[in-house]
Amino acid sequence: MPKFSLPEDTSPPVPLMCHRPPAYHPSGAWKVAYADFVTALMALFIVLWLMNSSTQVKKSVSGYFKDPRGFTRNPGGGVGSSGEGISLNRDHMGEIRKQLEQALKAMPEFKRISENVVFSVTGEGLRVDLLENEQGMFFVTGSPSPTTAGAKLLETLAKEIGRLPNGLIIEGHTDAHPFRNAGPSSGYSNWELAADRANAARRLLHQYGVRAEQVVEVRGFADQRPFNARDLFDPKNRRVSVVVKFTA
């Protein structure tokens, strides 16, 4: 039987094609979504914190967002500590004292009363003594009623001190002149006058900006702690003192 032979295949070889799936490149879209989630969560926490904050803190935050530049330039406008700005500690004592002195110097009548307003630093804090004269500069002589000058000065102090988070001590002092018909157990004496003047000052400070929780003590010393110990009858021993306490 004859043999058949096939013609030789002269066509070029067909290359083998291997189809692979495209390489996988991970997307960063999840990072954006996660960032949005964290931002929303932080906003929720801020809202919850504000809902439980004091009115003063809410006013401070609101003031900042309304005018950030003007708010930070305003003394006491920050939101540190309890929301009222720089607190009086020994490091900031000079700054706060200067702030109070400048506010008082802006009063038209301060030149007349400047010698009777004395600043000093004690172990408790910054003390402001309002020293009387013979005529009764800050309080009517023998009375707990403040004069016009006394009320105006306490108003100016209140507007500045009310911005601080510090506690206040208010003291009343008298000279050694006794009240007529007053004794240790009867009558209106220097003890009552000292305490009544301190409370009158406290009420005015609250009226013009000092917060209720700021006043931590009201003291009446009568003539027991004279400003001028060499002369117990010196009118300067009759005084009201406002002490801005140092923070711990």
Contacts in CASP RR format, 6 or more apart in sequence:
PFRMAT RR
TARGET T0000
AUTHOR 0000-0000-0000
METHOD contacts of the structure
MODEL  1
MPKFSLPEDTSPPVPLMCHRPPAYHPSGAWKVAYADFVTALMALFIVLWL
MNSSTQVKKSVSGYFKDPRGFTRNPGGGVGSSGEGISLNRDHMGEIRKQL
EQALKAMPEFKRISENVVFSVTGEGLRVDLLENEQGMFFVTGSPSPTTAG
AKLLETLAKEIGRLPNGLIIEGHTDAHPFRNAGPSSGYSNWELAADRANA
ARRLLHQYGVRAEQVVEVRGFADQRPFNARDLFDPKNRRVSVVVKFTA
50 57 0 8 1.000
50 58 0 8 1.000
50 61 0 8 1.000
53 61 0 8 1.000
54 82 0 8 1.000
54 83 0 8 1.000
56 82 0 8 1.000
56 83 0 8 1.000
56 84 0 8 1.000
56 211 0 8 1.000
57 79 0 8 1.000
57 82 0 8 1.000
57 83 0 8 1.000
60 77 0 8 1.000
60 78 0 8 1.000
60 79 0 8 1.000
60 83 0 8 1.000
60 84 0 8 1.000
61 79 0 8 1.000
63 71 0 8 1.000
64 71 0 8 1.000
64 72 0 8 1.000
64 78 0 8 1.000
64 79 0 8 1.000
71 77 0 8 1.000
71 78 0 8 1.000
72 78 0 8 1.000
75 86 0 8 1.000
75 99 0 8 1.000
75 160 0 8 1.000
75 163 0 8 1.000
76 84 0 8 1.000
76 85 0 8 1.000
76 86 0 8 1.000
76 163 0 8 1.000
76 164 0 8 1.000
77 84 0 8 1.000
77 85 0 8 1.000
77 163 0 8 1.000
78 84 0 8 1.000
78 85 0 8 1.000
79 85 0 8 1.000
80 165 0 8 1.000
81 87 0 8 1.000
81 165 0 8 1.000
81 247 0 8 1.000
82 165 0 8 1.000
83 165 0 8 1.000
84 162 0 8 1.000
84 163 0 8 1.000
84 164 0 8 1.000
84 165 0 8 1.000
85 163 0 8 1.000
85 164 0 8 1.000
85 165 0 8 1.000
86 92 0 8 1.000
86 95 0 8 1.000
86 96 0 8 1.000
86 164 0 8 1.000
87 164 0 8 1.000
87 165 0 8 1.000
87 166 0 8 1.000
87 247 0 8 1.000
88 96 0 8 1.000
88 125 0 8 1.000
88 126 0 8 1.000
88 164 0 8 1.000
88 166 0 8 1.000
88 244 0 8 1.000
88 245 0 8 1.000
88 246 0 8 1.000
88 247 0 8 1.000
89 246 0 8 1.000
89 247 0 8 1.000
90 246 0 8 1.000
93 121 0 8 1.000
93 125 0 8 1.000
93 126 0 8 1.000
93 246 0 8 1.000
96 126 0 8 1.000
96 164 0 8 1.000
96 244 0 8 1.000
97 119 0 8 1.000
97 121 0 8 1.000
97 126 0 8 1.000
99 160 0 8 1.000
100 119 0 8 1.000
100 126 0 8 1.000
100 128 0 8 1.000
100 157 0 8 1.000
100 160 0 8 1.000
100 161 0 8 1.000
101 119 0 8 1.000
103 156 0 8 1.000
103 157 0 8 1.000
103 159 0 8 1.000
103 160 0 8 1.000
104 110 0 8 1.000
104 114 0 8 1.000
104 117 0 8 1.000
104 153 0 8 1.000
104 156 0 8 1.000
104 157 0 8 1.000
105 114 0 8 1.000
106 156 0 8 1.000
107 152 0 8 1.000
107 153 0 8 1.000
107 156 0 8 1.000
109 149 0 8 1.000
109 152 0 8 1.000
110 117 0 8 1.000
112 149 0 8 1.000
113 137 0 8 1.000
113 138 0 8 1.000
113 149 0 8 1.000
113 153 0 8 1.000
116 130 0 8 1.000
116 131 0 8 1.000
116 132 0 8 1.000
116 133 0 8 1.000
116 137 0 8 1.000
116 138 0 8 1.000
116 236 0 8 1.000
117 128 0 8 1.000
117 129 0 8 1.000
117 130 0 8 1.000
117 131 0 8 1.000
117 153 0 8 1.000
118 128 0 8 1.000
118 129 0 8 1.000
118 131 0 8 1.000
119 126 0 8 1.000
119 127 0 8 1.000
119 128 0 8 1.000
119 129 0 8 1.000
120 126 0 8 1.000
120 127 0 8 1.000
120 129 0 8 1.000
121 127 0 8 1.000
122 243 0 8 1.000
123 246 0 8 1.000
124 169 0 8 1.000
124 243 0 8 1.000
124 245 0 8 1.000
124 246 0 8 1.000
125 243 0 8 1.000
125 244 0 8 1.000
125 245 0 8 1.000
125 246 0 8 1.000
126 243 0 8 1.000
126 244 0 8 1.000
126 246 0 8 1.000
127 241 0 8 1.000
127 242 0 8 1.000
127 243 0 8 1.000
127 244 0 8 1.000
128 157 0 8 1.000
128 241 0 8 1.000
128 242 0 8 1.000
128 243 0 8 1.000
128 244 0 8 1.000
129 227 0 8 1.000
129 239 0 8 1.000
129 240 0 8 1.000
129 241 0 8 1.000
130 137 0 8 1.000
130 138 0 8 1.000
130 150 0 8 1.000
130 153 0 8 1.000
130 239 0 8 1.000
130 240 0 8 1.000
130 241 0 8 1.000
130 242 0 8 1.000
131 137 0 8 1.000
131 227 0 8 1.000
131 235 0 8 1.000
131 236 0 8 1.000
131 238 0 8 1.000
131 239 0 8 1.000
132 138 0 8 1.000
132 139 0 8 1.000
132 141 0 8 1.000
132 235 0 8 1.000
132 236 0 8 1.000
132 238 0 8 1.000
132 239 0 8 1.000
133 235 0 8 1.000
133 236 0 8 1.000
134 235 0 8 1.000
135 141 0 8 1.000
136 147 0 8 1.000
136 235 0 8 1.000
136 238 0 8 1.000
137 147 0 8 1.000
137 149 0 8 1.000
137 150 0 8 1.000
138 146 0 8 1.000
138 147 0 8 1.000
138 149 0 8 1.000
138 150 0 8 1.000
138 153 0 8 1.000
138 240 0 8 1.000
139 145 0 8 1.000
139 146 0 8 1.000
139 147 0 8 1.000
139 150 0 8 1.000
139 197 0 8 1.000
139 200 0 8 1.000
139 238 0 8 1.000
139 240 0 8 1.000
140 146 0 8 1.000
140 147 0 8 1.000
142 179 0 8 1.000
142 193 0 8 1.000
143 193 0 8 1.000
144 193 0 8 1.000
144 196 0 8 1.000
144 197 0 8 1.000
144 199 0 8 1.000
144 200 0 8 1.000
145 200 0 8 1.000
146 154 0 8 1.000
146 200 0 8 1.000
146 201 0 8 1.000
146 204 0 8 1.000
151 204 0 8 1.000
154 201 0 8 1.000
154 204 0 8 1.000
154 205 0 8 1.000
154 208 0 8 1.000
155 204 0 8 1.000
155 207 0 8 1.000
155 208 0 8 1.000
157 205 0 8 1.000
157 242 0 8 1.000
158 204 0 8 1.000
158 205 0 8 1.000
158 206 0 8 1.000
158 207 0 8 1.000
158 208 0 8 1.000
158 209 0 8 1.000
158 210 0 8 1.000
159 208 0 8 1.000
159 209 0 8 1.000
161 168 0 8 1.000
161 205 0 8 1.000
161 210 0 8 1.000
161 214 0 8 1.000
161 242 0 8 1.000
161 244 0 8 1.000
162 209 0 8 1.000
162 210 0 8 1.000
162 211 0 8 1.000
162 214 0 8 1.000
164 214 0 8 1.000
164 244 0 8 1.000
165 247 0 8 1.000
166 214 0 8 1.000
166 244 0 8 1.000
166 245 0 8 1.000
166 246 0 8 1.000
166 247 0 8 1.000
167 214 0 8 1.000
167 215 0 8 1.000
167 216 0 8 1.000
167 244 0 8 1.000
167 245 0 8 1.000
168 205 0 8 1.000
168 210 0 8 1.000
168 214 0 8 1.000
168 215 0 8 1.000
168 216 0 8 1.000
168 242 0 8 1.000
168 243 0 8 1.000
168 244 0 8 1.000
168 245 0 8 1.000
169 215 0 8 1.000
169 216 0 8 1.000
169 217 0 8 1.000
169 218 0 8 1.000
169 219 0 8 1.000
169 241 0 8 1.000
169 242 0 8 1.000
169 243 0 8 1.000
169 245 0 8 1.000
170 198 0 8 1.000
170 199 0 8 1.000
170 201 0 8 1.000
170 202 0 8 1.000
170 205 0 8 1.000
170 215 0 8 1.000
170 217 0 8 1.000
170 218 0 8 1.000
170 219 0 8 1.000
170 240 0 8 1.000
170 241 0 8 1.000
170 242 0 8 1.000
170 243 0 8 1.000
171 194 0 8 1.000
171 198 0 8 1.000
171 218 0 8 1.000
171 219 0 8 1.000
171 220 0 8 1.000
171 221 0 8 1.000
171 240 0 8 1.000
171 241 0 8 1.000
171 242 0 8 1.000
171 243 0 8 1.000
172 194 0 8 1.000
172 195 0 8 1.000
172 197 0 8 1.000
172 198 0 8 1.000
172 201 0 8 1.000
172 219 0 8 1.000
172 220 0 8 1.000
172 221 0 8 1.000
172 239 0 8 1.000
172 240 0 8 1.000
172 241 0 8 1.000
173 194 0 8 1.000
173 220 0 8 1.000
173 221 0 8 1.000
173 222 0 8 1.000
173 223 0 8 1.000
173 225 0 8 1.000
173 226 0 8 1.000
173 227 0 8 1.000
173 237 0 8 1.000
173 238 0 8 1.000
173 239 0 8 1.000
173 240 0 8 1.000
173 241 0 8 1.000
174 190 0 8 1.000
174 193 0 8 1.000
174 194 0 8 1.000
174 221 0 8 1.000
174 222 0 8 1.000
174 223 0 8 1.000
174 237 0 8 1.000
174 238 0 8 1.000
175 190 0 8 1.000
175 223 0 8 1.000
175 226 0 8 1.000
175 232 0 8 1.000
175 233 0 8 1.000
175 234 0 8 1.000
175 235 0 8 1.000
175 237 0 8 1.000
175 238 0 8 1.000
176 190 0 8 1.000
176 223 0 8 1.000
176 226 0 8 1.000
176 232 0 8 1.000
176 233 0 8 1.000
176 237 0 8 1.000
177 190 0 8 1.000
177 233 0 8 1.000
178 189 0 8 1.000
178 190 0 8 1.000
179 187 0 8 1.000
179 188 0 8 1.000
179 189 0 8 1.000
179 190 0 8 1.000
179 193 0 8 1.000
181 187 0 8 1.000
182 188 0 8 1.000
182 189 0 8 1.000
182 190 0 8 1.000
183 189 0 8 1.000
189 222 0 8 1.000
190 222 0 8 1.000
190 223 0 8 1.000
191 220 0 8 1.000
191 222 0 8 1.000
193 222 0 8 1.000
194 220 0 8 1.000
194 221 0 8 1.000
194 222 0 8 1.000
195 218 0 8 1.000
195 219 0 8 1.000
195 220 0 8 1.000
197 240 0 8 1.000
198 218 0 8 1.000
198 219 0 8 1.000
198 220 0 8 1.000
198 240 0 8 1.000
199 218 0 8 1.000
201 240 0 8 1.000
201 242 0 8 1.000
202 215 0 8 1.000
202 218 0 8 1.000
205 215 0 8 1.000
205 242 0 8 1.000
206 212 0 8 1.000
206 215 0 8 1.000
216 245 0 8 1.000
223 232 0 8 1.000
223 237 0 8 1.000
226 232 0 8 1.000
226 234 0 8 1.000
226 237 0 8 1.000
227 234 0 8 1.000
227 236 0 8 1.000
227 237 0 8 1.000
227 239 0 8 1.000
228 234 0 8 1.000
228 236 0 8 1.000
228 237 0 8 1.000
231 237 0 8 1.000
END
